[in-house]
Amino acid sequence: MEMVLLTALGVGGATVFGSLIGFIFKKFSHKFSDVVLAFAAGVMLAAAVLGLILPSVDYGGKFGLVITVAGIFVGAICLNFIDKLVPHLHHLMGPDTEEHHNANLSKVLLFVAAIAIHNLPEGIAAGVGFGSGDTTQALLIAGGIALQNVPEGMVIIGPMLAAGVTPKKTFICAMLTGVVEVVGTLIGYFAVSISTIILPFALAFAGGTMLYVISDEMIPETHAHGSERGATYALLAGFCVMLISDVLLG
């Protein structure tokens, strides 16, 4: 349990760490942020497949494949439903937001709320990984999510400061988005621990949410500013780093 709690704090703290970087540098080039986010997408892609989806098939027994496919689509559909209610990164933080420094405050706060809401299923994915009992895979999954949270925390700061939010309140908002992820991690862990029957479906569900985030949010964001080639290779590098880690630590 201590390991789960520390990891939850680490996953949520990655957003706070990213926000601190955002305070220091205020603004990053699109190329830099796209490459970093693409690398994180590659890590998350490998974590979703190796740490969640394949184990789901194994734990599911005779009906493992059916359960896994169903879980992936249910996870993706749930996030799609969330997106209908609250748009995310590339919907809210387009070129207009950066060109006009007097960004509408309500739009910026909606952006922060969107990050917080999307952090919940990511946290659940990390918690479900621990619930499977495979600590190594769980740490790799959590590491991939945490890595993605760093650039996400970085991009919160500039727009909020530009909209007139005080540095103190900006930091508190960034911290709250990380707290949501801590809560999600604990929910995922306890849900699977209480009922191991749901483990195969929960793993696939978490994997589906991660695949949705990668395809619908991260990749479009990294390909929206002319850095497609660099972002593609960064994604492949992130995937291979995770693959190598899985083989060496597995």
Buried (B, 14 or more C-beta within 10 A) or exposed (E): EEEBEEBBBBBBBBBBBBBBBBBEEEEBEBBBBBBBBBBBBBBBBBBBBBBBBBBBBEBBEEEBEEBBBBBBBBBBEBBEEBBEEBBBBBBBBEEEBBEEEEBEBEBBBBBBBBBBBBBBBBBBBBBBBBBBBBEEBBBBBBBBBBBBBBBBBBBBBBBBBBBEBEEEEBBEBBBBBBBBBBBBBBBBBBBBBEEEEBBBBBBBBBBBBBBBBBEBBBBEBBBBBEBBEBBBBBBBBBBEBBBEBBEEEE
